[in-house]
Amino acid sequence: MKQELFEWIKSIVFAAVFVFVLQLFIVPTTIYHTSMVPTLQPKDMVVIQKTKNVEKGDIIVFKSDMSFGESGVNELPFYRRLFVNEETKKKLIKRVIAGPGDKIVIDGSDVYVNDELLDEPYINDDAYNTIYIEEIPEDYFFCMGDNRKFSMDSRDPDIGLIAKDKIVGKTTIRIFPFSRFGKINEF
C-alpha cells in the first residue's frame, strides 16, 4: 500500500513539474474579440510561444495599459473571472506590421512600410486612417488587427507603439476548434 501511494505521489509531482516547465515556454489562450477576424475567430484557442524575438507578420500577444473594467470582467467565462478583476490589465493580440527603424504610412486603406505598399491578404476590411511615422524607435513595434475597422491597435493613441518589454510572445498554432487545428495561416 505504501509503495502504491508513493508511486501516485511521484506521478503527481512529475506531472506538476512538467506543467510548470511547459508554462515557462508556452501558454494556451482563448481569443475573446473580433479584432483578428478572419485569421482568428472568437473562442479560438491558440498557443503562445513566450519570446521577445518577433518579426513583421508575426501575430503577437502583448500587455496593454487597459483594464478590464466591470463590464469586461462580466464578459469572461466564469473560470477566467477567478484570475481577473476590474484592475487587471488586458493582453491584446495583433499582427506586427512594422518594427524598429521602419517608416510607416497609412493613407486610407493603403499601408506602406518603408515606402512599399503591403500586400495584406489576411485583412478583413480597410484601415481608414492617416498615420505617418518617420522611424519606429528601437525596441518598438507597430501592430494592427486583421479586422481593421474593429481593432484597437497601434493606430489608437491609447495603445500606440508596442514596447518590446510588453510582448508576451507570438502565436502560430491554433489548438481549438479541432476542425481548424494546426498552423495559423502566415502571409
N, C-alpha and C positions, 0 to 999 in steps of 0.2 A: 504494500500500500504506500509506504514512504517513497519507494522508488518511482512509482507511477505519479505521485504528487510532484516529486522533484522534476520529472520529465515534463509535466504540464507547465510548471513554473518556468522551466528553462525555455520551453517553446513560446510562452507568452512574452518573456523578456526578450528573446531573439526577435519576435515579431515587432515589439515596440521599438527596439533599437533600429530595426530595418526601416520602419515607417519614419522614424525620426531622421535617419540619414537620408532617406529619399526626399523628405521635405526640405532638406538643405539645398537640393539641386532643382527639383521640380515641384510645382504646386498645381492642383486642378482648380479651375474656377469656372463659374457659370456666367454667361452673358445675360444681362437683365434689360438692356435697352436696345434701340434700333440704330444706333449711330454707325454700326459696321455692316448693315444690310447692303448688299446681298451676300457679302463674304461670310459674315457671321449673323445668325438669327438669334432672337431672344430665346433663352433656355438651352442654347448650345452649351456644351461643356467642353472646355479646352484645357490643355496642359500648358502651363507657363514654365519655360526653362529659365531659371534665375541666371541673369547675365546683365552686364552693363555694356557689352560689346554689341552694338546694333548698327544696322546699315539701312540705307534708303530702301524702302519697300517692305521692311520688316513690320510686323504687327506687334506692337509693344503694349505692356501694361505699366502704368506709372501712377505714383501717388499724386493726388491733386490737393489743393488747399480748400476744396469744397467739402462741407459737412453734409451728412445725410439729411439732417432735419427730421422733424417728427413724421411728416408725410412720407419721406424717403424710407425711413425705417419700417413704416407700416406696409410698404410695397414688397418688402423682402419676405421670403418663406420663413416660417416660424423658427427653424433651426439656425438660420443666419442671424435672427434677432438676438440670439443668445450671446453673440460676439460683437454686435454692433449697437451703438447708441446714437443719439442725436448729434453728438460731438465728433463721432468717428469720421475720419477723412475718407472720401471716396477714392477708389482706384479706377482709373479710366483705361480704356483700350482703344488705341488708334493706330494708324499707319504712319510710319516715318516717311515724310515727303522730301525733306532736305536736312542736311547735317552741318557740322562746323565748317565755316569757310564758304558755304554755298550762298548764292544770291537767289532770292525767291521773289517772283512777281505773280500775283494773282489778279487777272483782269477779267471780271465777269466769271465765265466758266472755264477760262484758259488758265492753266497753271504752268509757269515757266520756272525751271531750276537752271541756273547758270545760262540763261538766255535760250534754253531748249524747251520746247513745248513737251510736256509729259504726255505719254500715251497711257491713259488710265482706264483699261477695260473693266476694272473692278468697281468703279463708282456707280452709284445708284441714280444720282442726279447732278446738277451743276452746282458750282460753288457760290455764285452771285456775290462776290466780294471784290474789293480792290485793296490789295495789300502789296507793299513794296518793302523788302528788307535787303539792303545792300550787301550785308555779310552777316551770316549767323555766327555768333561768338563761339569760341572754343568750349566744348563740353555742353552744347545746347543743340536741340533738335526742333524742327518744325513738323508737327504731326496733324493729320486730319482724319476724320472718319470717312468711310466709304459712302455713307448716306449723308452727303454734304449739307443738305437742307435741314437735317435734324441732328447735326453733330455739334456738340460744344467742344471745340478743339483750339489749336494754336491761333486761329483767326480771332478768337474771343479774348479780349483783354483780361478776363478773369482767369484764363488758362495760360495764354501766351506761349512762349518758347518753353520746351521741356528740358529741365536741367538733367544732366546725366545721373546725378546722385538721386534723383526721384524715380529713376527707372527701376522697376521690379524685375522685369525680364521680357522675353519675347515668346510668342506662341506660333507654332507651325502645325500642331496636331489637334484635331477635334476628336473627342472620345465619346460624345453623345450628341445627337441621337445616333444609335448604332447604324441606321440606314445611311448616314453620311460620315461614318467613322473613317479617319485617315488624315492624310496630309491636307492642310488648308491650301487652297489654290494660291500659288505665288506668281506674281507677274513681273 
